[in-house]
């Protein structure tokens, strides 16, 4: 299972100097994922989260960091709708 199977939109807030823009472009163009990239200056985590929250209109928002792991057992036990009803995944770099 992947986070991409659970969300309606993926917002990437990126202050890195790596190849994140190229990766996002590949995910959007070649894999059809609903990914939006927002380049930003390096800031603190609270600022980054608040910025992400201000950029969406979804009722449910999931803040997801790149090193988080999705446990499939939770979805087998409880079901998707109970755990994550229509969410936005915000990846922080």
C-alpha positions as CSV (number, residue, x, y, z in Angstrom):
1,X,0.0,0.0,0.0
2,X,1.2,3.5,-0.8
3,X,0.1,6.9,0.4
4,X,-0.8,7.7,-3.2
5,X,-3.7,5.2,-2.8
6,X,-5.2,7.2,0.0
7,X,-5.2,10.9,-1.0
8,X,-6.8,13.2,-3.4
9,X,-3.9,15.7,-3.6
10,X,-0.2,15.7,-2.8
11,X,1.4,19.0,-1.9
12,X,5.2,19.1,-1.7
13,X,6.7,22.0,0.2
14,X,10.3,21.9,-0.7
15,X,13.4,23.9,0.4
16,X,16.0,21.3,-0.6
17,X,18.6,21.6,-3.3
18,X,18.2,18.0,-4.5
19,X,16.2,16.8,-7.5
20,X,12.8,17.1,-5.9
21,X,11.4,19.3,-8.7
22,X,12.4,16.6,-11.3
23,X,10.9,13.8,-9.1
24,X,7.6,15.7,-8.7
25,X,7.5,16.4,-12.5
26,X,7.9,12.6,-13.1
27,X,5.2,11.7,-10.6
28,X,2.8,14.2,-12.2
29,X,3.6,13.6,-15.9
30,X,4.5,9.9,-16.1
31,X,2.6,8.4,-13.2
32,X,-0.5,10.6,-13.2
33,X,-0.3,11.6,-9.5
34,X,-2.0,14.8,-8.3
35,X,1.2,16.4,-7.1
36,X,1.7,20.1,-6.6
37,X,5.2,21.5,-5.9
38,X,5.7,24.7,-3.9
39,X,9.4,25.9,-3.7
40,X,10.2,27.8,-0.5
41,X,13.0,29.1,1.6
42,X,14.2,26.9,4.5
43,X,12.0,27.7,7.5
44,X,10.8,26.1,10.7
45,X,8.4,23.2,10.8
46,X,5.5,25.2,12.2
47,X,5.8,27.7,9.4
48,X,6.0,25.0,6.8
49,X,2.9,23.2,8.2
50,X,0.9,26.4,8.4
51,X,1.8,27.3,4.9
52,X,0.7,23.8,3.7
53,X,-2.6,24.1,5.6
54,X,-3.3,27.5,4.0
55,X,-2.8,26.1,0.5
56,X,-5.6,23.5,0.6
57,X,-9.4,23.6,1.0
58,X,-9.7,19.9,1.9
59,X,-11.6,19.0,5.1
60,X,-9.1,16.4,6.2
61,X,-5.3,17.0,5.9
62,X,-2.6,14.5,6.6
63,X,0.8,15.9,7.3
64,X,3.3,13.3,6.0
65,X,7.1,13.5,6.2
66,X,9.3,11.6,3.8
67,X,10.5,9.1,6.4
68,X,7.1,8.1,7.7
69,X,6.0,4.5,7.0
70,X,2.4,3.5,6.2
71,X,1.3,0.4,8.1
72,X,-1.1,-1.6,5.9
73,X,-2.3,-3.6,8.9
74,X,-4.1,-0.4,10.2
75,X,-6.2,-0.3,7.0
76,X,-6.9,-4.0,7.0
77,X,-8.2,-3.7,10.6
78,X,-10.1,-0.4,10.5
79,X,-10.7,0.4,6.8
80,X,-9.6,3.5,4.8
81,X,-12.7,5.6,5.4
82,X,-12.5,5.4,9.2
83,X,-8.8,6.3,9.3
84,X,-8.3,8.8,6.4
85,X,-11.5,10.1,4.9
86,X,-10.5,12.2,1.9
87,X,-7.2,13.7,2.8
88,X,-4.4,15.8,1.4
89,X,-0.9,14.5,2.0
90,X,1.6,17.2,2.6
91,X,5.2,16.0,2.2
92,X,7.8,18.2,3.9
93,X,11.4,18.2,2.6
